[in-house]
């Protein structure tokens, strides 16, 4: 081993040791990851809620289940009985940043509520199947804020507004079934927004709340915010309450072999310095020992020819759906990059924003959006005429004026 290499290794070791010593003496940074895990003591965990929920749910019996609603309710149903005696009673509770309730669980909850029971969900978003069955639509304020006032609608339990400062969402209920829905709470935004509702569904009730951050450690440790959580949970009917924490109970384990190393600041920087040192070592050796590389004339750019060949192949094979899907993906990506418009929902709001920003004809935009939505809803058996219509409609919107 040459003397210069020994010097490089010695310097690297000194830097490595110095970094480890420095990081070991520094306070551990706060983890602001919104895990909504009942075992996490970080700001957006549910450790405090896990211990305080029995007090918040006064007069109710609380049971915590590390199951999905489908797994729990299926286990209680007696399939051997000749008479359908549905004896499961109470309220199902789930609090998470984004509802991970699967479609089978939604169906089971529907059956559960139809027998005079209730469901309480607090999340920034809810399953589409659930919203459709309840005739509800959601939207989000265009301008996001980390500070949103929240309050309940019933003046008998207080109409004080609570300013949630961190982790809040800007989603709200934009359309509700007024015959069966009662507004229970609001939040500030571009204007006053509905964020807490009760829906009478069949023989039971469904409670939906869009600010789950109110139940995290960060907010429950504040006296005023604790009162807001208490008011919201007070609407849960008396009786048994089953809290579902599947995926929120610390059971998610990363498969990465370096997960522990990256979770510790000192070890993480040691790992990074090791990789950088190896890279420097390799570069120095390559520079000294590399042979002369002969000049090779680069190949002609055949990207356009390749694209034409692939397009012809799809067309000849009659794979019109594949071409349409790629055309739609390219079009929506261009809209997001060029006009900074969210393309998650192609609705009237999207049409209005695109018309104002692009200056394109409103009729052309409506036609393109209609064709795209029709294609997405229809079975995948498009014909050549469908491809031509969608292509012509999209080309009108992306061509330069």
C-alpha positions in Angstrom: 0.0 0.0 0.0 1.5 3.3 -1.0 2.1 6.2 1.4 -0.5 8.5 -0.2 -3.2 5.9 0.2 -2.3 5.5 3.9 -2.6 9.3 4.3 -6.0 9.3 2.7 -7.2 6.5 4.9 -5.8 8.2 8.0 -7.6 11.5 7.2 -10.8 9.6 6.5 -10.7 7.8 9.9 -10.0 11.1 11.7 -13.0 12.8 10.0 -15.1 9.7 10.8 -14.2 9.6 14.5 -14.7 13.4 14.8 -18.2 13.2 13.2 -19.3 10.3 15.4 -18.1 12.2 18.5 -19.8 15.4 17.4 -23.1 13.7 16.6 -23.2 11.7 19.8 -23.1 14.9 21.8 -25.9 16.7 19.9 -29.5 16.5 21.0 -31.6 14.1 18.9 -33.7 16.1 16.4 -37.5 16.0 16.7 -39.2 13.6 14.3 -42.1 15.4 12.7 -43.2 12.3 10.7 -47.0 11.9 10.9 -47.0 8.2 11.9 -50.3 8.2 13.9 -48.8 5.2 15.7 -50.2 4.5 19.2 -46.7 3.7 20.5 -45.0 6.8 19.1 -44.2 9.7 21.5 -43.2 12.0 18.6 -45.5 15.0 17.8 -47.7 13.2 15.4 -48.0 9.9 17.1 -51.0 8.8 19.2 -49.3 7.8 22.4 -51.2 10.4 24.5 -54.5 9.5 22.9 -53.9 5.8 23.6 -53.6 6.6 27.3 -56.2 9.4 27.5 -59.0 7.9 25.3 -60.7 6.1 28.1 -61.0 9.5 29.9 -62.2 11.2 26.7 -64.8 8.6 26.1 -66.6 9.0 29.5 -69.3 6.4 30.2 -68.2 4.2 27.3 -66.4 0.8 27.1 -63.3 1.0 25.0 -61.7 -2.0 23.3 -58.6 -1.7 21.1 -58.2 -4.1 18.1 -55.1 -4.6 16.0 -57.4 -5.8 13.2 -59.2 -4.3 10.2 -63.0 -3.7 10.6 -63.5 -6.6 8.1 -61.4 -9.0 10.2 -63.1 -8.1 13.4 -66.7 -8.1 12.2 -66.3 -11.3 10.2 -64.9 -13.1 13.3 -68.1 -12.2 15.3 -70.7 -13.2 12.7 -72.2 -16.6 13.2 -72.5 -18.3 9.8 -73.9 -21.5 11.3 -77.0 -19.9 12.6 -80.1 -20.4 10.4 -81.5 -17.2 11.6 -79.6 -14.0 11.0 -79.4 -12.7 14.6 -76.9 -9.8 14.3 -75.8 -9.2 17.9 -72.8 -6.9 17.3 -73.5 -3.5 18.9 -71.6 -0.3 19.5 -69.4 2.1 17.6 -66.3 1.5 15.4 -63.5 4.1 15.8 -60.5 4.8 13.5 -58.2 7.9 13.6 -55.5 8.1 11.0 -53.9 10.7 8.7 -55.2 9.0 5.6 -57.8 6.3 6.0 -56.4 2.9 5.1 -59.8 1.2 5.3 -60.1 -1.4 2.5 -63.2 -2.0 0.4 -64.2 -5.2 2.2 -64.1 -3.3 5.5 -66.3 -0.6 4.0 -68.9 -3.2 3.1 -68.8 -4.8 6.6 -69.2 -1.4 8.2 -72.2 -0.7 5.9 -73.8 -3.9 7.2 -72.8 -3.0 10.8 -74.3 0.5 10.6 -77.5 -0.9 9.0 -78.2 -2.8 12.3 -78.5 0.4 14.3 -74.8 0.9 15.1 -72.4 3.8 14.4 -69.0 4.5 12.9 -66.6 7.4 13.8 -63.8 8.1 11.3 -61.3 11.0 11.6 -59.0 11.3 8.6 -57.9 13.8 6.0 -59.4 11.6 3.3 -61.9 8.8 3.2 -62.5 5.8 0.9 -64.4 6.7 -2.3 -66.8 3.8 -1.8 -67.8 5.2 1.6 -68.3 8.8 0.3 -70.3 7.5 -2.7 -72.6 5.5 -0.5 -73.2 8.5 1.8 -73.7 10.9 -1.1 -70.8 13.1 0.1 -68.1 14.9 -1.8 -64.8 16.4 -0.5 -62.6 19.2 -1.7 -59.6 21.1 -0.5 -58.7 24.8 -0.2 -56.4 25.9 -3.0 -54.2 27.7 -0.5 -52.6 25.5 2.2 -52.1 26.7 5.7 -50.3 25.2 8.8 -52.7 27.1 11.1 -56.5 26.4 10.9 -59.2 27.3 13.4 -61.6 24.5 14.3 -64.8 24.6 16.3 -68.0 22.6 17.0 -71.4 23.8 15.8 -73.4 23.1 19.0 -73.2 26.3 21.2 -74.3 24.2 24.2 -70.9 22.6 24.4 -69.1 25.8 23.5 -68.3 27.6 20.3 -64.7 28.5 21.1 -62.4 28.3 18.1 -59.2 26.2 18.5 -56.2 27.2 16.4 -54.4 23.9 15.3 -50.9 25.0 14.3 -49.3 21.9 12.9 -50.2 18.8 10.8 -53.6 20.1 9.9 -55.3 19.4 6.5 -57.2 21.7 4.2 -59.8 19.1 3.1 -63.5 19.7 3.9 -67.0 18.4 2.9 -68.0 20.3 -0.2 -71.3 18.5 -0.8 -73.6 16.7 1.7 -77.0 15.0 1.7 -78.8 17.7 3.7 -81.8 15.5 4.4 -79.8 12.9 6.3 -76.7 14.9 7.4 -76.1 17.1 10.4 -73.2 19.6 10.5 -71.3 19.2 13.8 -68.2 21.3 13.2 -66.3 23.8 11.1 -62.8 24.9 10.2 -61.4 28.1 8.7 -60.0 28.3 5.2 -60.7 30.3 2.1 -64.1 30.7 3.9 -65.9 28.8 6.7 -65.7 25.0 5.8 -67.6 22.0 7.2 -65.2 19.5 8.7 -67.3 17.4 11.0 -70.7 15.8 10.1 -73.1 13.1 11.3 -74.9 11.1 8.6 -78.0 9.1 9.3 -77.5 5.9 7.2 -80.1 3.2 7.2 -80.7 2.4 10.9 -77.4 3.8 12.2 -75.1 6.8 12.0 -71.7 7.6 10.5 -69.5 10.4 11.9 -66.8 11.9 9.7 -64.1 14.3 10.8 -61.4 15.7 8.6 -58.8 17.0 11.2 -57.2 13.9 12.8 -54.2 16.0 13.8 -56.4 17.2 16.7 -55.9 13.8 18.4 -52.1 13.6 18.0 -49.6 14.1 20.9 -48.7 17.6 19.7 -52.2 18.9 20.2 -53.5 16.8 23.1 -50.7 18.1 25.3 -52.1 21.6 24.9 -55.0 22.2 27.3 -57.2 24.1 24.8 -56.7 21.6 22.0 -57.5 18.8 24.5 -60.9 20.4 25.0 -61.5 20.4 21.3 -60.7 16.7 21.0 -63.0 16.1 24.0 -65.9 17.9 22.3 -65.5 16.1 19.0 -65.4 12.6 20.7 -68.4 13.5 22.9 -70.6 12.9 19.9 -69.8 9.2 19.9 -72.9 7.4 21.2 -72.9 5.7 24.6 -72.0 2.0 24.7 -69.1 -0.2 23.4 -66.4 1.5 21.3 -64.0 -0.6 19.3 -60.8 1.3 18.2 -59.1 -0.1 15.2 -55.3 0.4 15.1 -54.2 -2.0 12.3 -51.0 -0.5 10.9 -50.8 2.0 13.8 -49.5 -0.4 16.5 -45.8 -0.3 15.8 -46.0 -3.6 13.8 -44.6 -2.1 10.6 -40.9 -3.2 10.2 -38.7 -2.1 7.4 -37.1 -4.8 5.3 -34.0 -2.7 4.7 -30.8 -4.3 6.2 -29.4 -0.8 7.0 -32.6 0.5 8.6 -31.1 0.7 12.1 -27.9 2.4 10.9 -29.9 5.1 9.1 -32.1 5.6 12.2 -29.1 6.6 14.3 -27.6 10.0 13.4 -24.0 8.9 14.3 -24.1 5.6 12.5 -25.9 7.2 9.5 -23.1 9.8 9.0 -20.5 7.1 9.5 -22.1 5.1 6.8 -22.3 8.1 4.4 -18.6 8.9 5.1 -17.6 5.3 4.4 -19.4 5.4 1.1 -17.9 8.8 0.2 -14.4 7.6 1.2 -14.7 4.4 -0.9 -15.8 6.5 -3.8 -12.8 8.9 -3.4 -10.5 5.9 -3.1 -11.8 4.4 -6.3 -11.7 7.7 -8.2 -8.0 8.3 -7.3 -7.0 4.8 -8.3 -9.0 4.9 -11.6 -7.4 8.3 -12.4 -3.8 6.9 -12.0 -4.3 3.5 -13.7 -6.9 4.2 -16.4 -5.8 3.4 -19.9 -6.4 5.6 -22.9 -10.0 5.2 -24.0 -10.4 5.1 -27.8 -12.8 7.6 -29.3 -16.0 6.0 -30.4 -18.4 7.8 -32.7 -21.7 8.0 -30.9 -24.7 6.4 -32.5 -27.3 8.6 -34.3 -30.2 9.8 -32.2 -33.0 7.4 -33.1 -35.4 8.4 -30.4 -38.0 9.8 -32.8 -37.8 6.7 -35.1 -38.1 4.5 -32.1 -41.2 6.3 -30.8 -42.8 6.1 -34.3 -42.0 2.3 -34.4 -43.5 1.7 -31.0 -46.6 3.8 -31.9 -47.1 1.8 -35.1 -46.7 -1.4 -33.2 -49.4 -0.5 -30.7 -51.7 0.7 -33.5 -51.2 -2.4 -35.7 -51.8 -4.7 -32.7 -55.1 -2.8 -32.0 -54.0 -1.9 -28.5 -55.9 1.4 -28.6 -56.4 1.5 -24.8 -52.6 1.5 -24.2 -52.1 4.4 -26.6 -55.0 6.4 -25.1 -53.7 5.9 -21.6 -50.2 7.1 -22.5 -51.7 10.1 -24.3 -53.8 11.0 -21.2 -50.8 10.5 -18.9 -48.6 12.8 -21.1 -51.4 15.4 -21.3 -52.0 15.6 -17.5 -48.3 15.7 -16.8 -47.9 18.6 -19.1 -50.9 20.4 -17.4 -49.3 20.0 -14.0 -45.9 21.2 -15.1 -47.0 24.0 -17.4 -50.0 25.4 -15.5 -49.4 24.0 -11.9 -52.9 22.6 -11.8 -53.8 19.5 -9.7 -55.1 16.8 -12.0 -56.3 14.4 -9.4 -60.0 15.3 -10.1 -61.0 16.2 -13.6 -64.2 18.1 -12.5 -65.7 21.6 -13.1 -63.1 23.2 -10.9 -60.3 21.7 -13.0 -62.0 22.9 -16.2 -62.4 26.4 -14.8 -58.7 26.7 -13.7 -57.4 25.3 -17.0 -59.6 27.7 -19.0 -58.3 30.7 -17.0 -54.6 29.7 -17.1 -54.4 28.4 -20.7 -56.8 30.7 -22.5 -58.1 27.7 -24.5 -61.7 27.5 -25.6 -64.0 26.3 -22.7 -65.9 24.0 -25.1 -62.6 22.3 -26.2 -61.6 21.8 -22.5 -64.9 20.4 -21.5 -64.9 18.0 -24.5 -61.4 16.7 -23.7 -62.2 16.2 -20.0 -65.5 14.4 -20.9 -63.7 12.0 -23.2 -61.0 11.3 -20.7 -63.5 10.6 -17.9 -65.6 8.4 -20.2 -62.6 6.4 -21.2 -61.6 5.9 -17.5 -65.1 4.7 -16.6 -65.8 2.5 -19.7 -64.5 -1.1 -20.1 -61.1 -1.3 -21.8 -62.2 -2.2 -25.3 -61.6 1.1 -27.2 -61.7 1.2 -30.9 -59.7 3.3 -33.4 -62.4 6.0 -33.5 -62.1 6.5 -29.7 -58.4 7.0 -30.1 -58.8 9.6 -32.8 -61.4 11.6 -30.9 -59.3 11.7 -27.7 -56.1 12.5 -29.6 -57.8 15.4 -31.6 -59.3 16.8 -28.4 -56.0 16.8 -26.5 -54.0 18.1 -29.4 -56.3 21.2 -29.5 -55.4 22.0 -25.9 -51.6 21.5 -26.2 -51.0 23.1 -29.5 -49.5 26.6 -29.4 -51.7 29.6 -30.1 
